[in-house]
Amino acid sequence: MAANTEKTFKFVVVGGGIAGVTCAEQLASQFPSAEVALLTAAPLIKAVCNFKQISKTLEEFDVEERPSSVLEEKYPNLRVIQSAVKRLHAQQHTLQTVDGLEIHYEKLCICSGGRPKLLAQDNPYVLGIRDTDSAQEFQKRLSKAKRIVVVGNGGIALELVYEVEGCEVIWAVKDKAIGNTFFDAGAAQFLIPSLDKDKPERAATCKRARYTIEGPAATQGLAVGAGGDRQGQSRGLEEPGSALGPDWHEGISLRGAEEVSHRVSVEYQSEVKQIYTHQDFLLSPLSFFIFIFSSTVLFSHTIGSWPVYAQLTNGKTFGCDFIVSATGVVPNTEPFLHGNNFALAEDSGLKVDDHMMTSEPDIYAAGDVCTAGWEPSHLWQQMRLWTQARQMGWYAGRCMAAGVLSETIELDFCFELFSHITKFFNYKVVLLGKFNGQGLGLNQELLVRCTKGHEYVKVVLSGGRMLGAVLIGETDLEETFENLILNQMDLTSYGEELLNPNIDIEDYFD
């Protein structure tokens, strides 16, 4: 092998998303004289900026898309290599890229993210929204659309159905309420009226810089959607970039071809049973039934000539311009598994211990690609969110450093209490601990305070102690409730007074 096709680095990180970039930055700053490599299939990397520590565990930040040169200028010992990984030889401590480069490492961290679970892999009318390129492709298609079908009930689906204007949205959710990943049916009912309101005016400025790589549109590749920091055959039509960060929709216009401002119809407990192209639909039995029963609820939305049709499990069929598949992600472990012996979790993620180490020697993992394999705190659970990607990437970098220096390191405090701050339907949303009573079964008590159009507050109690909370709106309760959850104070004597709006609870427990 020619000399210029072999490279040796002390640390190698795979993935240009939040977890990978955070890990690489941590290593490059802690070891300024060591060679650090960041491998990414995408031409741009995602970096955390405007970071704010809101409380002990709550943090808020923006995500900035940057050319890799910015990282290399900041850290002279950090080399960004734009290439996809072809194969990993764990025992030999080497990586092969699709460009023929062989990379030797002392310590490796895999941060290859997740890839969407798409409804249909090869259908040009099915889009997965995962990275910046696919978000821009969605914007382009939406501008000509009169109706779309959105399938999914997670974060991207929640943001998308609220942001889209000028286009009818049919939202198919498999659950009895919207957003069950993040909140309960009560919170869902609080948020639902927002779908019928005109959205408030926003400043035209974009929170973070965007860079555009000129080139042919990767329509087919984007239709097959894709993962966070996915490393596959080659960057191009089939190779997506890093996962979207918070507020991904800011700075792009999500407007369709109609004059209508905001029209969303929710189809509960529904999944896609069958997808038909226009031609297939005309040849199907459904086409015959429509002509006979076109006025019934099952077929009233199907009339017209549409490029694609979605038949739902509730019996309804909808014609639309395209379908958005927002049904979650799976850990993107290819091509690291072949020939190696990684322990995998039930969700197919790389199982990591409390030092973010996989079962293979000197290989760590962070972000969506990994699954926590340690016994977690009773107040923490893993969710594949950008906040945890940052935390895991940062902690993995510290663990790799400790391994090299033969130092001991304790599990970081961020894994003590689950905490997440975001925005849905233009409301601030804070989630703490076992916010949905995860794993508590019947051994829980709920206290709820709701002011329509203003705030929704729910706390989860067990044995008189607060274990979780959902805060929607400007409640200013997050730090107080975080302390109550962490301190595990017995709140039995306070009862429902805990949520009495006439009591300044912050002063009460100071």
DOTOR-474551 format. One record per residue (C-alpha): residue in one letter; residue number from 1; x, y, z. Coordinates in steps of 0.2 Angstrom, whole numbers, plus 2048, in hexadecimal, padded with zeros to 3 digits. Layout:
// DOTOR-474551
a / NUM / X / Y / Z
...
***
This chain:
// DOTOR-474551
m / 1 / 800 / 800 / 800
a / 2 / 807 / 811 / 7FB
a / 3 / 80D / 81C / 80A
n / 4 / 800 / 82A / 806
t / 5 / 7F2 / 81E / 808
e / 6 / 7F6 / 81A / 81A
k / 7 / 7F3 / 826 / 829
t / 8 / 7F6 / 823 / 83C
f / 9 / 7ED / 82D / 849
k / 10 / 7EC / 82C / 85C
f / 11 / 7D9 / 82F / 85C
v / 12 / 7CD / 82C / 84E
v / 13 / 7BB / 832 / 84F
v / 14 / 7AE / 82C / 841
g / 15 / 79F / 838 / 83E
g / 16 / 79E / 84A / 83B
g / 17 / 78E / 84D / 845
i / 18 / 78C / 854 / 857
a / 19 / 793 / 845 / 860
g / 20 / 7A2 / 842 / 855
v / 21 / 7A7 / 855 / 854
t / 22 / 7A5 / 857 / 866
c / 23 / 7B0 / 848 / 86A
a / 24 / 7BD / 84D / 85D
e / 25 / 7BE / 85F / 864
q / 26 / 7BF / 858 / 876
l / 27 / 7CE / 84D / 871
a / 28 / 7D7 / 85A / 866
s / 29 / 7D6 / 867 / 875
q / 30 / 7DC / 85A / 882
f / 31 / 7EA / 853 / 878
p / 32 / 7F1 / 862 / 86D
s / 33 / 800 / 858 / 868
a / 34 / 7F7 / 848 / 863
e / 35 / 7F1 / 845 / 851
v / 36 / 7DD / 844 / 851
a / 37 / 7D3 / 840 / 842
l / 38 / 7C1 / 843 / 83F
l / 39 / 7B9 / 838 / 831
t / 40 / 7A9 / 83E / 829
a / 41 / 7A1 / 83A / 819
a / 42 / 799 / 84B / 818
p / 43 / 7A2 / 85B / 812
l / 44 / 79B / 865 / 820
i / 45 / 79C / 861 / 833
k / 46 / 790 / 865 / 841
a / 47 / 796 / 86F / 850
v / 48 / 78E / 875 / 860
c / 49 / 78D / 888 / 863
n / 50 / 785 / 894 / 86F
f / 51 / 786 / 887 / 87C
k / 52 / 77D / 88C / 88C
q / 53 / 77C / 882 / 89C
i / 54 / 76A / 885 / 8A2
s / 55 / 76B / 87B / 8B2
k / 56 / 775 / 86D / 8B9
t / 57 / 770 / 861 / 8AB
l / 58 / 766 / 86C / 89F
e / 59 / 76F / 873 / 891
e / 60 / 76B / 87D / 881
f / 61 / 775 / 87F / 871
d / 62 / 774 / 883 / 85F
v / 63 / 77B / 878 / 851
e / 64 / 786 / 880 / 844
e / 65 / 78B / 878 / 834
r / 66 / 79D / 87C / 830
p / 67 / 7AA / 878 / 823
s / 68 / 7B6 / 86C / 82A
s / 69 / 7C4 / 879 / 827
v / 70 / 7BD / 882 / 836
l / 71 / 7C1 / 874 / 842
e / 72 / 7D2 / 871 / 83B
e / 73 / 7D6 / 884 / 83D
k / 74 / 7D1 / 883 / 84F
y / 75 / 7DA / 873 / 853
p / 76 / 7EA / 872 / 849
n / 77 / 7EC / 85F / 84F
l / 78 / 7DB / 85B / 848
r / 79 / 7D9 / 854 / 837
v / 80 / 7C8 / 852 / 82E
i / 81 / 7C8 / 845 / 821
q / 82 / 7B9 / 845 / 816
s / 83 / 7B6 / 833 / 811
a / 84 / 7AA / 825 / 816
v / 85 / 7B0 / 816 / 81F
k / 86 / 7B0 / 806 / 815
r / 87 / 7B6 / 7FA / 822
l / 88 / 7BC / 7F9 / 834
h / 89 / 7C9 / 7EC / 83A
a / 90 / 7C7 / 7ED / 84D
q / 91 / 7D5 / 7E1 / 852
q / 92 / 7E1 / 7E9 / 846
h / 93 / 7DC / 7FB / 84C
t / 94 / 7DA / 800 / 83A
l / 95 / 7CC / 809 / 82F
q / 96 / 7CA / 808 / 81C
t / 97 / 7C2 / 816 / 813
v / 98 / 7B9 / 815 / 802
d / 99 / 7C7 / 820 / 7FB
g / 100 / 7D4 / 813 / 7FF
l / 101 / 7DB / 81B / 80E
e / 102 / 7E1 / 80F / 81D
i / 103 / 7E0 / 818 / 82E
h / 104 / 7E8 / 811 / 83D
y / 105 / 7E2 / 817 / 84E
e / 106 / 7E6 / 814 / 860
k / 107 / 7D5 / 819 / 866
l / 108 / 7C5 / 81A / 85B
c / 109 / 7B4 / 821 / 85F
i / 110 / 7A5 / 81D / 853
c / 111 / 799 / 82B / 852
s / 112 / 790 / 826 / 842
g / 113 / 77F / 82B / 848
g / 114 / 76E / 823 / 843
r / 115 / 765 / 820 / 832
p / 116 / 752 / 822 / 830
k / 117 / 747 / 814 / 830
l / 118 / 73F / 818 / 81F
l / 119 / 72E / 812 / 81A
a / 120 / 734 / 80E / 808
q / 121 / 747 / 80D / 804
d / 122 / 745 / 810 / 7F1
n / 123 / 736 / 81A / 7EF
p / 124 / 73A / 82C / 7E8
y / 125 / 72A / 833 / 7F0
v / 126 / 72F / 82E / 801
l / 127 / 73B / 83A / 80A
g / 128 / 745 / 838 / 81A
i / 129 / 74A / 848 / 823
r / 130 / 75A / 845 / 82C
d / 131 / 768 / 851 / 826
t / 132 / 76A / 862 / 81F
d / 133 / 769 / 85C / 80D
s / 134 / 759 / 852 / 80F
a / 135 / 751 / 861 / 818
q / 136 / 756 / 86C / 809
e / 137 / 74F / 85F / 7FD
f / 138 / 73F / 85F / 808
q / 139 / 73D / 872 / 807
k / 140 / 73F / 871 / 7F4
r / 141 / 732 / 864 / 7F2
l / 142 / 726 / 86C / 7FE
s / 143 / 726 / 87C / 7F4
k / 144 / 71C / 873 / 7E6
a / 145 / 711 / 868 / 7F1
k / 146 / 6FF / 86A / 7F6
r / 147 / 6FE / 85B / 802
i / 148 / 70A / 851 / 80B
v / 149 / 709 / 842 / 816
v / 150 / 714 / 842 / 826
v / 151 / 717 / 831 / 82E
g / 152 / 71F / 831 / 83F
n / 153 / 71D / 837 / 851
g / 154 / 72E / 83D / 856
g / 155 / 737 / 84D / 857
i / 156 / 739 / 850 / 845
a / 157 / 727 / 84C / 841
l / 158 / 721 / 858 / 84F
e / 159 / 72C / 866 / 849
l / 160 / 728 / 863 / 837
v / 161 / 715 / 863 / 838
y / 162 / 715 / 873 / 842
e / 163 / 721 / 87C / 836
v / 164 / 719 / 878 / 825
e / 165 / 70E / 885 / 81D
g / 166 / 705 / 887 / 80D
c / 167 / 702 / 874 / 80C
e / 168 / 6F6 / 868 / 813
v / 169 / 6FE / 85C / 81F
i / 170 / 6F7 / 84A / 823
w / 171 / 700 / 845 / 832
a / 172 / 700 / 832 / 836
v / 173 / 705 / 82D / 847
k / 174 / 704 / 81B / 84E
d / 175 / 700 / 820 / 85F
k / 176 / 6F0 / 827 / 868
a / 177 / 6F8 / 838 / 86A
i / 178 / 705 / 843 / 862
g / 179 / 717 / 843 / 868
n / 180 / 716 / 835 / 874
t / 181 / 729 / 833 / 873
f / 182 / 72A / 844 / 87D
f / 183 / 71A / 846 / 886
d / 184 / 70A / 83E / 88C
a / 185 / 6F8 / 840 / 885
g / 186 / 6F5 / 84F / 890
a / 187 / 703 / 859 / 889
a / 188 / 6FE / 854 / 878
q / 189 / 6ED / 85B / 87A
f / 190 / 6F5 / 86B / 880
l / 191 / 6FF / 86D / 870
i / 192 / 6F2 / 867 / 863
p / 193 / 6E9 / 878 / 862
s / 194 / 6FA / 880 / 85C
l / 195 / 6F8 / 876 / 84C
d / 196 / 6E9 / 880 / 847
k / 197 / 6F0 / 891 / 84B
d / 198 / 6FA / 89D / 840
k / 199 / 70C / 89C / 846
p / 200 / 714 / 8AC / 84E
e / 201 / 71F / 8B6 / 843
r / 202 / 732 / 8B2 / 845
a / 203 / 741 / 8BC / 842
a / 204 / 748 / 8B9 / 831
t / 205 / 75A / 8B6 / 837
c / 206 / 760 / 8A4 / 838
k / 207 / 768 / 89E / 849
r / 208 / 776 / 895 / 841
a / 209 / 781 / 897 / 831
r / 210 / 77D / 88B / 822
y / 211 / 789 / 886 / 815
t / 212 / 783 / 87F / 804
i / 213 / 78D / 873 / 7FA
e / 214 / 789 / 876 / 7E8
g / 215 / 785 / 867 / 7DD
p / 216 / 778 / 85B / 7D6
a / 217 / 769 / 858 / 7E1
a / 218 / 769 / 847 / 7E9
t / 219 / 757 / 844 / 7E7
q / 220 / 757 / 832 / 7E7
g / 221 / 763 / 830 / 7F5
l / 222 / 75A / 83C / 800
a / 223 / 74A / 832 / 7FC
v / 224 / 752 / 823 / 804
g / 225 / 756 / 82F / 812
a / 226 / 764 / 82C / 81F
g / 227 / 76E / 82D / 82E
g / 228 / 776 / 838 / 83A
d / 229 / 789 / 836 / 836
r / 230 / 786 / 827 / 82B
q / 231 / 796 / 820 / 823
g / 232 / 792 / 815 / 814
q / 233 / 798 / 812 / 802
s / 234 / 79B / 823 / 7FC
r / 235 / 795 / 835 / 7FF
g / 236 / 78A / 83A / 7F1
l / 237 / 779 / 835 / 7EC
e / 238 / 777 / 827 / 7FA
e / 239 / 782 / 82F / 807
p / 240 / 779 / 83C / 813
g / 241 / 781 / 848 / 81F
s / 242 / 780 / 84A / 832
a / 243 / 770 / 84A / 83B
l / 244 / 766 / 85A / 83D
g / 245 / 768 / 864 / 84D
p / 246 / 75C / 86E / 857
d / 247 / 751 / 87B / 84E
w / 248 / 756 / 873 / 83D
h / 249 / 747 / 87C / 834
e / 250 / 74D / 88D / 839
g / 251 / 753 / 897 / 82A
i / 252 / 74A / 88D / 81D
s / 253 / 739 / 890 / 816
l / 254 / 72D / 881 / 818
r / 255 / 71F / 887 / 80D
g / 256 / 715 / 87E / 801
a / 257 / 70C / 883 / 7F1
e / 258 / 6FB / 887 / 7F9
e / 259 / 6F4 / 897 / 800
v / 260 / 6EE / 88E / 810
s / 261 / 6F9 / 893 / 81F
h / 262 / 6F8 / 884 / 82A
r / 263 / 6EE / 874 / 828
v / 264 / 6F2 / 864 / 831
s / 265 / 6E7 / 855 / 833
v / 266 / 6EC / 847 / 83F
e / 267 / 6E9 / 835 / 83C
y / 268 / 6EB / 82C / 84D
q / 269 / 6F0 / 81A / 84F
s / 270 / 6F5 / 819 / 83D
e / 271 / 703 / 812 / 833
v / 272 / 707 / 811 / 821
k / 273 / 700 / 800 / 81A
q / 274 / 704 / 803 / 808
i / 275 / 70C / 810 / 7FD
y / 276 / 706 / 812 / 7EB
t / 277 / 70D / 81B / 7DC
h / 278 / 701 / 824 / 7D1
q / 279 / 701 / 816 / 7C5
d / 280 / 700 / 808 / 7D2
f / 281 / 6F2 / 810 / 7DA
l / 282 / 6E8 / 811 / 7CA
l / 283 / 6EA / 7FE / 7C8
s / 284 / 6E6 / 7FA / 7DA
p / 285 / 6D5 / 7F5 / 7E1
l / 286 / 6D5 / 805 / 7EB
s / 287 / 6D3 / 80F / 7DB
f / 288 / 6C3 / 806 / 7D7
f / 289 / 6BB / 809 / 7E9
i / 290 / 6BF / 81B / 7E8
f / 291 / 6B3 / 81E / 7D9
i / 292 / 6A5 / 815 / 7E3
f / 293 / 6A8 / 81C / 7F4
s / 294 / 6B1 / 82C / 7F1
s / 295 / 6A6 / 836 / 7FD
t / 296 / 6AB / 82B / 80C
v / 297 / 6B8 / 830 / 819
l / 298 / 6C3 / 822 / 813
f / 299 / 6C5 / 829 / 802
s / 300 / 6C0 / 83B / 803
h / 301 / 6D3 / 841 / 804
t / 302 / 6D8 / 835 / 7F5
i / 303 / 6CF / 83E / 7E7
g / 304 / 6DA / 846 / 7DA
s / 305 / 6EA / 841 / 7D1
w / 306 / 6F8 / 840 / 7DD
p / 307 / 70A / 83A / 7DA
v / 308 / 709 / 82E / 7E9
y / 309 / 6FC / 826 / 7F4
a / 310 / 6FD / 821 / 806
q / 311 / 6F1 / 813 / 80D
l / 312 / 6F1 / 814 / 820
t / 313 / 6EC / 806 / 82C
n / 314 / 6DD / 80F / 831
g / 315 / 6D6 / 80C / 820
k / 316 / 6D8 / 81D / 819
t / 317 / 6E2 / 821 / 809
f / 318 / 6E9 / 832 / 805
g / 319 / 6F0 / 838 / 7F5
c / 320 / 6FF / 844 / 7F7
d / 321 / 70E / 84C / 7EF
f / 322 / 71A / 843 / 7FA
i / 323 / 71C / 839 / 80A
v / 324 / 728 / 83E / 818
s / 325 / 72E / 82F / 822
a / 326 / 733 / 835 / 834
t / 327 / 731 / 825 / 83D
g / 328 / 741 / 825 / 847
v / 329 / 753 / 81F / 844
v / 330 / 75D / 80F / 846
p / 331 / 770 / 80F / 84C
n / 332 / 77B / 810 / 83D
t / 333 / 787 / 803 / 840
e / 334 / 78C / 7FF / 82E
p / 335 / 79A / 7FC / 829
f / 336 / 7A2 / 7F9 / 83A
l / 337 / 79A / 7E8 / 83E
h / 338 / 7A1 / 7DD / 830
g / 339 / 7B0 / 7D2 / 836
n / 340 / 7AF / 7DA / 848
n / 341 / 7A7 / 7D4 / 858
f / 342 / 79D / 7E3 / 85F
a / 343 / 790 / 7DF / 86D
l / 344 / 780 / 7E7 / 866
a / 345 / 771 / 7EC / 871
e / 346 / 75F / 7E7 / 86D
d / 347 / 75D / 7F7 / 863
s / 348 / 76C / 7F2 / 858
g / 349 / 777 / 800 / 85F
l / 350 / 789 / 7FD / 864
k / 351 / 788 / 7F9 / 877
v / 352 / 793 / 804 / 881
d / 353 / 798 / 803 / 893
d / 354 / 799 / 812 / 89F
h / 355 / 7A9 / 818 / 897
m / 356 / 7A1 / 818 / 886
m / 357 / 7AC / 809 / 881
t / 358 / 7A5 / 7FB / 875
s / 359 / 7A9 / 7E9 / 877
e / 360 / 7B8 / 7EB / 86A
p / 361 / 7C9 / 7F1 / 871
d / 362 / 7CC / 803 / 871
i / 363 / 7BC / 807 / 868
y / 364 / 7B0 / 813 / 86F
a / 365 / 79F / 819 / 869
a / 366 / 793 / 828 / 86C
g / 367 / 783 / 830 / 866
d / 368 / 775 / 827 / 85C
v / 369 / 780 / 818 / 857
c / 370 / 782 / 812 / 869
t / 371 / 777 / 80B / 876
a / 372 / 77B / 80E / 889
g / 373 / 77F / 7FC / 890
w / 374 / 782 / 802 / 8A2
e / 375 / 776 / 801 / 8B0
p / 376 / 76E / 813 / 8AE
s / 377 / 769 / 81F / 8BC
h / 378 / 757 / 81C / 8C0
l / 379 / 754 / 82E / 8BA
w / 380 / 75D / 82D / 8A9
q / 381 / 758 / 824 / 899
q / 382 / 760 / 824 / 888
m / 383 / 757 / 82D / 87A
r / 384 / 75F / 831 / 869
l / 385 / 75F / 844 / 86B
w / 386 / 76C / 851 / 866
t / 387 / 76F / 855 / 878
q / 388 / 774 / 844 / 87C
a / 389 / 77F / 843 / 86D
r / 390 / 789 / 852 / 873
q / 391 / 78A / 84B / 885
m / 392 / 78F / 83A / 87F
g / 393 / 79C / 841 / 872
w / 394 / 7A4 / 84C / 880
y / 395 / 7A4 / 83E / 88D
a / 396 / 7AB / 831 / 880
g / 397 / 7BA / 83D / 87D
r / 398 / 7BD / 83F / 88F
c / 399 / 7BD / 82C / 891
m / 400 / 7C9 / 829 / 882
a / 401 / 7D5 / 836 / 88A
a / 402 / 7D3 / 82D / 89B
g / 403 / 7D7 / 81D / 893
v / 404 / 7E7 / 823 / 88B
l / 405 / 7ED / 82C / 89B
s / 406 / 7E8 / 81D / 8A6
e / 407 / 7DD / 828 / 8B0
t / 408 / 7CC / 823 / 8B9
i / 409 / 7BD / 82C / 8B4
e / 410 / 7AB / 82C / 8BC
l / 411 / 79B / 82B / 8B1
d / 412 / 797 / 83D / 8AD
f / 413 / 789 / 846 / 8B7
c / 414 / 77F / 849 / 8A7
f / 415 / 77A / 837 / 8A8
e / 416 / 773 / 839 / 8B9
l / 417 / 763 / 841 / 8B3
f / 418 / 75B / 841 / 8A2
s / 419 / 758 / 853 / 89D
h / 420 / 753 / 85B / 88C
i / 421 / 74D / 86C / 887
t / 422 / 746 / 86F / 876
k / 423 / 737 / 878 / 86D
f / 424 / 727 / 871 / 866
f / 425 / 719 / 87B / 85E
n / 426 / 722 / 88B / 863
y / 427 / 722 / 886 / 876
k / 428 / 731 / 883 / 880
v / 429 / 731 / 871 / 886
v / 430 / 73C / 86A / 894
l / 431 / 73C / 857 / 898
l / 432 / 744 / 851 / 8A9
g / 433 / 747 / 840 / 8B0
k / 434 / 73A / 833 / 8AD
f / 435 / 72F / 840 / 8A5
n / 436 / 723 / 833 / 89E
g / 437 / 724 / 827 / 8AD
q / 438 / 72F / 81C / 8A3
g / 439 / 731 / 80B / 8AC
l / 440 / 726 / 810 / 8BB
g / 441 / 716 / 807 / 8B6
l / 442 / 708 / 80A / 8C2
n / 443 / 714 / 810 / 8D0
q / 444 / 712 / 822 / 8CC
e / 445 / 708 / 832 / 8CF
l / 446 / 705 / 840 / 8C3
l / 447 / 702 / 852 / 8C7
v / 448 / 6FD / 85D / 8B9
r / 449 / 6FA / 870 / 8B7
c / 450 / 6F4 / 876 / 8A6
t / 451 / 6F0 / 888 / 8A0
k / 452 / 6E9 / 887 / 88F
g / 453 / 6F5 / 890 / 882
h / 454 / 701 / 894 / 890
e / 455 / 709 / 886 / 899
y / 456 / 708 / 873 / 89D
v / 457 / 711 / 86C / 8AC
k / 458 / 712 / 85A / 8B1
v / 459 / 71C / 852 / 8BF
v / 460 / 71E / 83F / 8C1
l / 461 / 71F / 83A / 8D4
s / 462 / 722 / 829 / 8DB
g / 463 / 723 / 826 / 8EE
g / 464 / 721 / 838 / 8F1
r / 465 / 731 / 83D / 8E7
m / 466 / 731 / 845 / 8D6
l / 467 / 739 / 83B / 8C9
g / 468 / 734 / 844 / 8B9
a / 469 / 72C / 854 / 8B1
v / 470 / 726 / 85B / 8A1
l / 471 / 726 / 86E / 8A0
i / 472 / 71E / 876 / 891
g / 473 / 71E / 889 / 88F
e / 474 / 728 / 896 / 899
t / 475 / 725 / 88E / 8AA
d / 476 / 736 / 892 / 8B2
l / 477 / 735 / 883 / 8BC
e / 478 / 743 / 878 / 8B4
e / 479 / 751 / 87C / 8C0
t / 480 / 745 / 87A / 8D0
f / 481 / 73E / 869 / 8C9
e / 482 / 750 / 863 / 8C4
n / 483 / 756 / 866 / 8D6
l / 484 / 746 / 85D / 8DD
i / 485 / 749 / 84E / 8D2
l / 486 / 75C / 84E / 8D6
n / 487 / 75A / 850 / 8E9
q / 488 / 74C / 843 / 8EA
m / 489 / 743 / 84D / 8F7
d / 490 / 733 / 846 / 8FF
l / 491 / 725 / 851 / 8F8
t / 492 / 717 / 847 / 8FF
s / 493 / 712 / 855 / 90B
y / 494 / 710 / 862 / 8FD
g / 495 / 703 / 858 / 8F3
e / 496 / 6FB / 862 / 8E5
e / 497 / 702 / 872 / 8EC
l / 498 / 712 / 86E / 8E3
l / 499 / 70A / 875 / 8D3
n / 500 / 6FF / 882 / 8DB
p / 501 / 702 / 891 / 8CF
n / 502 / 700 / 89D / 8DE
i / 503 / 70F / 897 / 8E6
d / 504 / 720 / 89C / 8E1
i / 505 / 727 / 88A / 8E1
e / 506 / 739 / 890 / 8DD
d / 507 / 73A / 89A / 8ED
y / 508 / 731 / 88C / 8F6
f / 509 / 73F / 880 / 8F4
d / 510 / 74E / 88C / 8F3
***
